[in-house]
Amino acid sequence: MKISSKRQVAIPKKVLETLRLRPGDEIDFVIEGDTAKIVPIKTIKVPRDQAWFWTPEWQEKERKADEDLRKSRYKDFENVEDLLKDIHGED
């Protein structure tokens, strides 16, 4: 295998098949001494502006909200005015 002038190499078909890699998949290299290992990246990349949603704290809030929905622990409002009255404790 030869490295091109653009620092590219062609991954042999047998390696692609063994690692179940497809065009567009991402890989990483793990360096151990003078050896490099190809490691498929199996995680889904999340855009930086959406990363907050996947924090443990937010996911816990999502689980609690899902549980509240399952147990019917919520209120329905006909309009925004009724919602605001409930929030402010108005009768």
N, C-alpha and C positions, 0 to 999 in steps of 0.2 A: 504494500500500500504506500502511496506517495502523497506527500502534502503538496498542494498546489501553491502557486505564488500568492493566492488569496487566503492561504492557511486553511484550505478545505480538503476534506478527505471523503471518499465514497465508502459508505458502510456496506460491507458484503451482505448479499441477500440472506445467507444462512444466519448471520447475526441479527438482521432485521426480523426474520421469521422466529428465531429463538426467543428474542425479547418482545415479540409481538408489536414491533414498531411500525408505524405508518407515516407517510409524508405528512408533515405538519406537527407530529408529536415532538415533545421537548425532551431533551436528555441533559444530564449533568455528568461531570467527570469527578470521580473521587480519586485523589492522589494519595498513594501509599508508597513512600520511598521513591523509587524511580519507576513505579508502575502506575498507570492510569486505568481506571475501570469506568465503563460507560454504565450510567444508572438512569433508567427511564424515570421521568417525572410524572407521577400518576395523579397529582393533585390538580384541582381546577384553579386557575389563576383568577383572582378577584380584582377588579379595577380598584385602585387606591381610594377613590372617592366613595366606594361601597364597602370598604373593609370593616367599618364600624359595625355593620350588621352581623358579622361573623365573630365578633368578640364573645368570650364566654359570658360576660355580663349581659349583653344584649340577647344572646340565645336563651339565657335563663328567663328573661322577661318574655320572650316569645313563647316559651313553654308554659309559663304562668297564664299568659293571655289565651293560649289554646285550651288550657284546662278550664279557664273561666267560660269560654265559649261552649265547651262540651257540657259543662254543668249549668248552663243558662244563667250565669252570674253576670248579667249585663242589663242595661236598660235601652229600650228603643224610644226615640223621640220623633214626633211628627214634624218638628221644624227646629231651627236653630234657636229661636226664642225660648222654646220649652227646655232645651238643653242648657242654655245660659241660666235660666231660672233655677234649674236643678243644681247647677254648679254653685250658684250664689246663695242657695238656700231660700229662695223667694217662693212664696205661695201664690 
